[in-house]
Amino acid sequence: MLFNSYVFILLFLPLTYALWTVARRFAGVSWAIAALLAASLVFYGASARFELLLLVAAIVLNHHLAGVIHRHRLTPPGRRWMRLAVAGNLLFLFVFKYTGFVTQTAADMLGWPAMAIHIALPIGISFYTFQQIAYLVDVARGEGEPWPLPRYALFVVFFPHLIAGPIVHHRELIPQFASGARTARIGDLALGLSIFTIGLAKKVLVADSFALIASPVFNAAAQGAQPGLLDAWAAAVAYALQIYFDFSAYSDMAIGLGRMFGIQMPINFASPYRSLSIIEFWRRWHITLSRFLRDYLYIPLGGNRHGPARRYLNVFTTMLLGGIWHGAGFTFILWGALHGGLIVACQAWRASRFHLPLPAALAWLLTTATVILAWVPFRAADIATAGRIYAGLFGLAGELHMPALDYAPSATLEMILGALRPGIAWNVWLSLGAGVAGLLACLCLPNVQTLFRRYGVGLPTRGYADGVEPPALGRLGAAWRPHPVAAAAIGLLLAACILKLNDVSEFIYFRF
């Protein structure tokens, strides 16, 4: 079930909120938790019945293993059980996510097509597997307790985060299920619905519009077409903005949905395109994934405890595995390697005696440009497609624009301008203009943490870069307040979004 669908907005969400409200008022906290658990299972199973059985089996088995590990915590048997449980979860993830890639690669290398085995990827498997691994490791360390099965299950399947994150931590979420059921007020509903609507608008009005520019060019490149210089830059910038607003939208919607039920979700997105370095970018982008990779991979690998060379190797390995976590394919391996190399280069530059601080404008430009360039393999269907896009970006195609490529942010506006001034490739200039406007919006407009700062939306995630006030609206004190004008604006925005739901598209991170 998609957040940006009629079924979710007009049926599932109102019924779930009503059921939860009745349960907590007339039956108590335990029944309120049971109502949310049942609703979350329906949310997942509505379009993935077999995958629901896998999810339930994984929850029950991991809950049992956590109990065994807790009885032997801080002892060698406990650590052995923990390693076995983690290995089992990783094997579970590997079978469903990477079997197809590994067997297809082997089949291509050996010329045996029959070797390829393709298994359908269960929705959200990467997210709920990592959450349970973190819980098992913490229990073995003596930092987690064996929660009752209903609360543990709700921690894993709570529908605001189940499909695409954030990767929540048991200590920050499970205690809130009871407190939220006791303390949630009508103000939380208004606040949560407002944040959810802003996220919905980012998805259906902004992110999906940039897809109209990026997708035709990347799809044509996948079919063998060679984009020109302007085509490639229009598509690369558009995809960078598409995934930015797409993931920002989901992160906002998760925070808003959680707040409706009196629960604060961790902040997972903090205006990453304001970053002045690639290191800062990863403190702002998918913050809970960065936290997981740091706490459960980078630090166990040795972190920065064994000298610069080992630290650089650990950083690169962590980012490479982070790329593989996103998807099974050489393009994701390349994307992870690019970010690992960029972070290592940034750390080495800062540690060198030649290091000079860059002007903020130049640092932002370099960071944004490298992030845009690194998104190319993330979006590309394969390495060859990425190569064609890069050839266009660096002017190796020999053309500025390929007229056969049909893309534009607005076909209507392109048609009007074409009638007024024929002979001009308006789709190219409109697309590039939309890209510039989108980057300026990322840089200048406030995020939900700023707009709703007086209400403390979202749990600050340890280590994340708390965004500086945006230069324009921040100084004006732009902030949401409970007011009829704000309610009317949110209502109009929600209506505009609902009118656009005919063209439903899944969130990019649903694929991971």
N, C-alpha and C positions, 0 to 999 in steps of 0.2 A: 504494500500500500504506500502510495506517495503522499507526502505532505501537501504537495501542490496538485491536489485532485479534488473533484466534487465530493467523492465518497468520504474522504478524510475530513474535509472542512465542514461539510453540511450534515454528515451522518455520524461518522465514528467519533469525532472530537466532542460534539454536544452530548451524545449518549454516554460516552466515557465519563465526562465531567459530571453529568447528572447522577450516574451510578455511583461514582466515588463520593459525591456530596451526600447522597442519601445514606450510603454505608457508614461514613464517618460520623454523621449526626445521630443516626438511630441504632447503629450496631457496634460502633467502636473502631479503634485503630486497626485491629487485626483484620476486620472485614474490609476496611478501606484499602489496606495493602492487598488483600485478596482480589478486590475489584480491579485495582490497577494491574495486578499480575494477569488476571484473566483477559483484560482488555489488551494488554501488550502481546499476549500469545495470539489473540485473534488478529491483531495488527500484523504480526509476522506471518501467521498461517493463512491469511486471506489469499495470498498469492504464492505461497510456498509450503504446501502441506507436507511433502516428504522432508523438506529442509527443517520444518518444525519438529519432526520426530528426532532428527539429528541434534537439533539444538537442545531439546528437552533431555535427550540421553547424555549429551555433554555436560549439562548442568547437574544432573543427578550424580553422574560419575565423579565429576570434579568436587562436588560437595562432599561426597563420601571420602574421597582421597584427602580433602582438606581436614576432615575429622581424624583420619589416620595420622596425617602429618602432625596435627596439633598434639596428639597424644605422645608423639616422639620428638616434639620440637626441640631445637638446640642440641640434638644428639646425632651421632652418625646414622642410626637407622632413619631418623626423620629426614636427614639430608638425602639419603638414598631414595626414600619414598618421594621426596620433592623432585629429584632429578628424573625419576621414572615418570612422574605425573607430567612434568614439563615436556619430556621427550614424547610422551603419548599425545599431548596437545599439539606439539609441532608436527608430529607424524600425521595427525588428523588434518591439520591445515595443509600439509604438503600433498597429501593424497588428493584432496579436492581442488586445490588451487594450482598445483605445479605439475601434476602427473601429465596433463596434456602437453605442456610446454616441453618437459623433459623427453617424453616419448616421441613427440613430433620432431624435436631436434635430432634425436638418435635415428629416427626413421629417415630424415633428410640426409644425414651424414652417411648412413649405411645403404641407402637406396631400398629400404624395406617399408613401404607404406603401411603394411599391415601392423607394424609395431605401434603406430600412433593410437593412443587411447585418450579419448576426450570425455571428461566428466563435467557435468553441469556444476557451476560454482554456486554454493549456497550463499544467499544474500547475507552480508554482514559478518561472514565467518572470520575475517581478519580482525575485526574489532572485538567480537565477543571472545575469541580465543586469547587475544592479548590481555584482556581484562582478567580472565580466569588464571592465566599464567602469573600475572602480578599478584593476585590473591594467594595462590599456592606458595609462591616464593616468600611473601610476607608472613604467612602462617609458619613456614619453616624457620624464619628468622625470629619468631616470637613477636612479630609486629601486627599480627592479625588474629582474630578470634573466630571460632566456628559458629557463624550465625545460623539461626533457624532456616530451614530450607526455603520457606516462602519468601523471606527477606533476601536471602542470597539469590534466589531465582529472579526476583524483581530487580535486584542490582544488575543482573546480566541482561534482562530482556526489557527493561523500562523503555517504552517505545520512543521517547524523544531522542535517545542516543543509540538505539539498537542497530540501526542500519548503517550509519556513517559517522558515528562518534558524537561527542568527544569520547576518548578512551578514559572512562571515569575510574576513579580509585575507590575501593570499598570503604575506606575510612571517611571519604568526603560525601558519600551518597547514602549508604545504608542507614546511618543514624537519622537522616532527614526524612525517611519514609514515615516514621512515627511522629516526629515533630511537625512535619508538614501537614499531616492529617489533623493534628491538634490545633495548629495556629494559623492555617491559611484563611485569608479574608477575601472579601469581594474586591478589595483593592489589588490583591495579587492577580485576580482574574483579569481586571482591567489592564494592569501593567503587563502581564504575560501576553494577553491578546494584542496589545499595541506592539510589543517587540516581535511577536510572531508575524504580524502584518507587515512590518518593515522588512523582515526577512523574506516573506513571500513576494513582496514587490521587487526586491533585489533579484530574485530568481526569475519570475515570469516577465517582468518589465525590462530588466537590464541584462542579466546573464544570457537569457535566451535570445535577446536581440543581437548580442555580440556573436552568438553562434551562427547567425545568418551570414556573417562575414567570414569567420574562421572555417566553418565546416566545408563550404564549397571548394575552397582552395586546398585544404588538406586532403579532401576526398579526391579531387582531381589529381593531386600529386601522387596519391596512392594508386591511381589508374595509369600512371606513367607520364602525366602532363608536367611540364616544367614551368612553374610560376616565374613571372618577371620580378624585378627588384621591388617595385611598389606593391605588387600583389603579395609577395612574401612578407613584407613588413606589415602590410595591412592585416594579413592573417595571423602573424605571430603576435602582434600587439592585441588583436581582437581575442585570440585564445587566452592570452595572459589575463585579460580583463574578464573574459567569460568564466574562467576557473576561479578568479578572485571573487567575483560577485556570487558565483554559484556556491562556493564553500562558505563565504561570509553569510550568505542567505541561510544555509543549513545550520550554521553555528548559531545565528540569531534565533532561528525558529526553535532550535533545541532549548536555548535559554528561555525563550518565551513560553514554550509548552511546559517546561519544568516549573517555572514560576507560577503558572496557573494552578498547579497542585501544591504550591507552597514549598517547592524544592529549588534550590539554587544549583544550577549546573556549572561546572568549571568553565572558565573563559578559554576558548580554543582558537580565537582569531582576534588579533589586535592590530589592525591596519598595517599589514606587512609591507605594503608598497610605499610606506614612509621610511623604511629602513635605510640606514646609511652604511651598512655593511652586510655581507652575506650571513655573518654570525648573528647579527640583529634580526635579519629576516627569519631565521629559524627559531628565534625567541618570540616571534609574532605569528608565524604560520603553523597551523596544526600543532598548537602548543602542547597538547596532551600526548601526542605521538612523540614529540621531542623529549618530553619528560620520561616517557616509558623507555625510549632508546637510551637515554642517559642513565636512568636508575637501574635498568635490568639488562643492559648490554654494554654500554661504554664503561661504566664504573667496574662491573665484574671483569671486563677485559683488562683492567689495569688503570683506566682513566689517564690522568696526567701524573701518575706516581712514579714512572720509570724513565723520566727524561723526555726531551722533545721528540726524538725519533719515534719512540714507542707511542707517545701521545698522538703524533700525526698518523701513525698506522692505525691506532684505535679509532680515531675520528673518521678516517677514510673507510675503515671496515664497517663502522656503525652506519654511515650514510649509504654505503653500498647495499647493506642489508635492508636499510630503510627503503631504498628504491625497489628492491626485490619484494618487500612487503606490499608495496603498492600494486604490483601486478607481475604476472609470469610472462616475461618477454625480454628480448635483448634491449628494447627501447627503454624499459624501466631500469635495467641494469646500467645502461648508459646514463640515464638521468641521475641515478644515485651516485654513480662515479663522478659525474660532473660536479654535483654539489659537494661531494666529499673532497674533490680536488680543490674547489673554490674555497671551502672552509680552511683546509690545510694551508693554502696559499695565503689566505687572510691572516691566519695565526702566525705563520712564518714571517710575513711582512711586518706585523706588529712587534714581533720579537727581535727583528733585525736592527742593527745599528744605523741603517739607512732610513728607518721609518720616519716619515714626516706626516703629520695629520693633514688630510685633504680638506679643502673648503667643503662645507656642507652640501652645496649645490652639486659640486663635482662628485662627491661621494654618493649622493642619491642617484645621480645619472648613471654612474658606473654600476651601482648595485642593481638598479632597475633594468638596465640593458642586459646584464649578465643573467638575471632571473628570466627575462623574456626569452633570451636565446636558449636557456636551459629547458624551457617549457616545450621546445620543439619536439624532441624525442618522446616526451611524455604524451603528447597528442598524436604523434605520427603512428600510422598503422604498422610500420616496420622501419628498419634502418634505412632502406632505400628511399622511402618517403621522406624521412628526416633529411637525408642527403640532398634531395631535390629542393626542399624548403631552404636549407642552408645555402645551397648554390644560388638561389634567388636572393636571399638576404645579403650575401656578400658580392652581389653583382656579377656572378659567374654565368648567369643565364644569357647574357647578351641583350636582354630586352628589359624595358621598364615595366611594360604591361602586356599581358597576353589577352587580347580581346575575347577569346573563346571562354575565359573564366567569367562566370556569371555570379556575382555576389554584390550585396549592398545592404546597409543597415535599414534602408527604407526604399522599397521598390517604387512606392508612390512618389516620394520626393525626387527620386532619380528620374522618373518619367516626366515630372513637371519641369525640372531643370533642363532635361534633354530637349524638351519642346521649346524652352526659352532660348537655350544656347546649345544647339546641336553641334556634334563633332567633338565634344569633350567627354572624356571617360569619367563621368560624374560618379559612378559607383566607386572608383578608386579614391577620389578626393573626399567623398562623403565618408568612406570607411576610415581613411586616415584621420579625418577631422573627428570622427566619433572616437577613435583611439586616443587622440590628444585630450579630448574632453573627458574621457573615462579616467585617464591617468591623473588629470587635474582634480577630478572628483575624489579619487582615492587619496590624494595628497591633502586636500583642503577641507573636505566635509567631515563632520563628526561621526564617529561610530556609535554603536548603541551604548557602549560603556560611558561615553561622554554625554550622550543625550539623556541617559537615565542615571547619571552618576549619583544623584541624591538618594536613589533607592537601592544602591549597592547591588546592581544586577550582576550575577555571575560570581563564582568563587575565583579569586585570584589564584592562578596556577604558579607554584613556586618556580622562580627562574624566568618567568616571562617578562618581556619588555613592556612596561606600562606606558602606553602611548602618550606622547606629548600632546597638549592641546592643539587642535588644528589651527593653522595661522589665521584663517578668516573667521569662521563661526565660533571658534573657541573663545576669542576675545569678546565676542558679542554675548557670551553666556548662553548660547543656544542649549536649551534643555527642555525635556518633556515635563509637563505639569498636568495634573488632573483638572481639566477645564473643558467646557462645552466645545470650544473651538478645536482643541486637540482631539476630542472624541469625534467631532464631525470630520476632521481631516483623516483620522484613522479609518473611519467608516467609508469615506469616499475612496481611499486607497485600497481598502479591502474589496470594495465593489469593482474597482477597475481591475484588480487582480483576478477576481472570480470570472469576469467577462473574458479574460484571456486564457482561462483554463481549458478551453477546447484544444489548444495545442500543448498538451501535457508532455513534458520531457523529464526524464529521470535526472537526479543529481549526479554529477560526475563521480563523486566518491561512493555512490551506490555500487559501482563496479568492483570495489576493492574489499 
